[in-house]
Amino acid sequence: MKIALYSPYLPKHTGGGEKYLFDCAKILEEEGHEVYIAISSEKELEINAIEEIRKKYENFLNCSLAKINFIASPLYTKANFLKKLLWTAKFDVLYYQTDGSLFFSLAKKNVLHIQVPLKLDKSSFLEKLKLANWQVKNTNSEFTKKYIEKFWGTKINFVHQPYVNAQEFTNQNNWQERKENIILSVGRFFCQLHSKRQDILINFFRDLLKLDPNTLSTWKLVLLGKKEDEEYASRIASLIKDLNVEIIHDANRLDLLKIYEKASIYWHASGFEIDEDMEPEKVEHFGISTLEAMAAKALPIVINKGGQKEILGESLNVCLWNDENDCLAKTLKLIKNKVEREKLADLAYERSLFFSKERFKTILLEMIR
């Protein structure tokens, strides 16, 4: 089949959503389909531009995209309605990762992927008609599904959670010896929607040091992620002062895997002080970085909100926290108790295996068939 995947976030962003979309593209290509990644442009993409985009995402994903086609699309441009509509008719499947907006498509099958639980009014006749045009609707988590069905008034057919490739963390033997006194958090630096709240994590780390300066004297907080908001990133850098905090902005996939394998603890605070029922879009919708940390046996001590809860599951609910005191108490306890920390890290690894490529592939192929 001829399959196009489109996201208005490409080619600017490199986050969990982009990893998800390229994971879909790679699997569909491996299954023998003719796969296209669509980039908004009224003009045909020049070869140099295509190669620049391809290289950017190959570096981000640490894999070859040589068999994936990159093409221009009139979607999200000033092109007229008819031109956009006729463009969609070229494909057997159009897989759209929405930012909340909808459009009509003449592809033989239309699949809508929703990764943000936005409180949007889809009750008008036109919006209902657009929703009906997408035969298959899926979300990235049970959390997102709950709020999309509530706010958009539409049925979600599938929950298609991202997967983690545990084989990227190849050497499971003596993994404890590679761990260092590092608390890690991974996420882009931006302050809108589900901000990763690096500011909160720095404050947490400062307060953690006060609880037990001797024990924490050898520990470091590492914040890794691309700068998407220069002003926010500068403000975060100004908070470090004399703390043992390292900020890494320009890491490729291999760099990321190495720091995951060194980290002993993983922190995540998206949605801190947010009521998830009132503002679900401001908490973590899934949280693939937490899942990858678990696959690397970095113990997650993460906020008890959004997709974080379904990633950890019942076996690791002891690692969920509700406020700063809770987070610091659990972190300090597990820093002091290495045996318990490593036992829970093993459980986290086992839990990560549930989010496998095979499970991801099975659901994907069922949606497009």
N, C-alpha and C positions, 0 to 999 in steps of 0.2 A: 504493500500500500504506500501511497504518497502521503506523508504525514508532516505537517508543519506545527512547530511549537513556538508560541509567541508570548513574550512578557514585555510590558512597557518599561520595565526596570533595566532591560538590556539595551546597550552594552555598558551602562554606567556602573551598575552595582556588582559586588562580589560578596554575597552573603549566603545564608542558608537556603533562601528561595532560589537563587541562581544554581546552587549545587543540586537542589532537587530537580530543577528543569533539565539540567544537563545529564543527570543520572537517568531521567526518563529517556532523553534522546539517545544516550549510549545503549541502553537496553533495547530500544526499538531498532536501532541500527544493527545490533548484534543478532536480532531476530530476522534480519533480512529486509527490513522496510527501507524505503527511500525517505530519509529524514532531513528536514530543513529547520534551521533556526532562523526565525524572521526578525529582522531589525527595521525599526521604523525609519523610512527614508522615501521621499518622493522620487529620487533618482536611483538608478542602479548603483550598487556598491562597487567601488573600485577594488581591484585585486589587492592593492596594498592595505586598504581599509579592512578588508576581510581577513587578511593574514594578521593584522594587528589585533583584531578582536579575537581571532582564533588563539593566537599566542597568549593573550591576556588570560583567557579561560583555561588554557592548557596549564599555564603556570599556577593558576588558582587551584586547579583540580588535580594536578600532577598526573595527567593522562593525555593520550593523543586524541585529538578531535578531527583527525585527517579525513575520516569518512563521513563527517557531518557537513552538510551544505549550509552556508550562510547566505541568505538572500534578503533583498530589500522588500519592505512591505509598506503599503500606503496607510496602514492602520496607525492611528495617533498622529497623522500628518494633516495638512490642510487639503488633502485630496478630497474630491467630492464623494458623496455617499455611494454612487453607482460604481465608481472605480474601486472603492474599498470592498463592496459587496462582490463584484466580479472576481477580485483577487482571491477571495476565500473559496470560490467555486473550483479552484484548481486542485483542491486537495480531497483525499478520501477522509482524512481526519484533521481537524484543527484543534490543537490542545492549547487552551488559553489560560495563562496564569494571571488572574485579574487583579487590578489595584482597587477594585470596587465598581469600576465602570463596566458597562455591557455594550455589545454591538451585535448586529445581525450577521449571520454567516450562512453561506450556501454550501459549505463543505458537506460531504455525505454524512459525516458524523461530527458532532461538536462536543468537546469535553471541556468543562469549566473547572479549573482548580482554584479554590479560595483558601488563602493562607492567613488572612487577617480578619478577625471577627468584628468588622466595621458595622456600626449602628447606622445603617442607611435605609431610607424609605424606598422600598421597592413595590409599593402598593398601587402605583398608578397603572393604568391599562397598558401604556407603552412599556414600562419596566417589566410587567408580568409577561408581556408578549416576548420581550427579549429573553427573559429567563426560560420561557418555554422552548425557545430556539436551541438551547443547550440541552441536548438529550441526556447527558451524563454530568452530574455535578458532584465534586468531591472536595473534601477539606484535608488539611494537613494534620488534624488532630481531632479527637473527640471534643476537646474544649472548643475549638473553632466551630465544629458542627453544631454544638448546642446553641451557640449564640447566632449563627447564621440562620438556622431554622427558626429561631425566635424572632429575629429582627427582619429578615428578608421574606419570611413567610413562604419558604420553599423547602422541598424535601432534598436532603443530601443523600445521594445514592451510595457513596463509598467514603470511608475514611482512609486516606492514603498517606500514611506517616512516612517521613524520610527513613532511609536505611543507613546503617553504618557498616563499613567493611572492616571487620575485626582483623582481617588478614593484613591490613596496612600496619598493624602493630604486631609484627611477625614473631618476635622472640618473646615467648611467654615464660621461658626458663629463667629462673633467678631474677625476675622482674623487680623484686624488692631492692636489689642492689643498685638499680639504675635510678631509683627515686631519690630526689633531693628535697630539702626543706623549702618547698615552693608551694604557695597557694596561687592558683592560676584562674584567670577569667578571660574568656575569648568572646569578642564581639565588636562590631563596628562602633566607631565613636560618633554618635549623633544624639540629639536630645529630643527629637520628636517621637510620637507614638511609643513603641516598646523600647525605649532607650535602655541600654545595658547598665546604666547607672554606675559607671565607673567612679563617679564622685562619692557615692554612698560606700562603695567598697573600700576606697581609700580611708574614709572616716572610720569604717569598721576596723580596718587594719590598725589604724592609730589607737583605737580604743582597745583592741585585742592586746597590743603591746603593753598597755597600762595594767592589764590584768595579771600578767606574769612576765615582766621584762627579761628575767634570766632565761626562761624556757624559750621565749620568742626571739631572743637576740640573734639567732642564726637563721631565722625564717625570712623569706622574701615574698612579696606580692608581685606577680607579673600580670600586666594588663596587655593583651595582644589584640589588635584589630586595626583595620583601615580607618583613615580619617575621612569621614563624610561631611563633617561640620568642623571647619577650621577653628572657629571661635570656641566651640565646645571643647575640642581637643586641647586648645591652648589653656583653657580654664582648668581642665583636668591636670595638665602638666604643672600648673602653678600650685596645685594642692599638695604635691609630693613633699616639698621642702626637704627636711632631713630624714625622711622615712626611707626604708629599704624597699623601694618600689621601682620596678622597671617597666617602662612603656615601650612596646614594640609595634610599629606601624607597618613596616615593609617586610612582612614575612611571606614566603611562598609556602606551598603545601608541605614540602619536606621539612621546612623550619617549624611549621606548626606541629607536625607529627612528633618531632624531636622534643618539643617543649611539653607536649601532652605526656610523653613517656617519662619525663623528668619530674613532672608535678606530682605531689603527694595528695593534694586537696584541690578540689575545683569549687569555686564560688560562682553563684549566679543570683542577681538581685533585680532583674526586670520586674516592674510592677510594685516595687517597694512603696508602701503607704498609699496604694491604689486600691479602690474597691472594684474587684474584677466584675461584679455584676453591673456596676454603673459604667465602668470604662474598660471593658474587656480588651479593647484594642491596645491598651497601654501595658498589658502584662505579656509574658512570653507565650506565643501561640503554640509553639512546640518546643524548640530548643535543641537543635542538632549538635551544638557545641557541647552541651552537657552529655549527650549520648556518646559523642566521640571521646570525651574525657573518661567515661565509664569503660569504654572499650580498651582504653590505655591504662586502666586500673588507677586512675586519679579519682579519689573518693569524692563524689558530689555532696556538697553541703549547700543546698539551694532553697530558694524561696518556695513556700507552700502555696503556689498559685499557678494558674494556667496550665500549659502543657507539661511543666516540670513534674506535676503530680503523676501524670500517666506514664511519663518516661521511667520514673523510679519504681512505680508499682508498690504493692503492699510490702514486699520484702525489704524495701529501703526507706520506708516512711519515717524511720528514726532520723534520717538525714535531711528531712524537710524542716525549715524554720519559719516562724511567724513574725518575729520582730528581731531587732538588733541583739537584745540580751540572749534570746534563744540561739541565734546564729553563733554568737561569740562563745557561749557556754558549750555548745556542741563541738565547735571547732577546737577549742582549747582542750576539751576532754579527749578528743581523738588525736590531737597532736601529742598529748602526754601518753596515750595508750596505743603504742605502735601495733601491738598484736591485734587489738580490736579493729584498728584502722585498716590493717591489711586483710583481715577477715571480711570486713564490709566491702573493701575494694574488689575482692574476689567475687562477692555477690553482685556487685555493680557490673563486673565484666560478664557474668552469666546472664544478667538481665539484658545487657546490650545485645546479646545474641538473638533475642526475640525479634529485634528490628533488623532482620536479615535482608540481603539482596533478593533471595528467592521469594520471600513473602512479598516484598515490594514489587517484584516482577510479576508475580501471579495476579495481584490486584490490577496492575497497570494493563496487562494483556486482556484481562476480563473487561476493563473499561473501554478499550478500543475495538474489541471484536464485533 
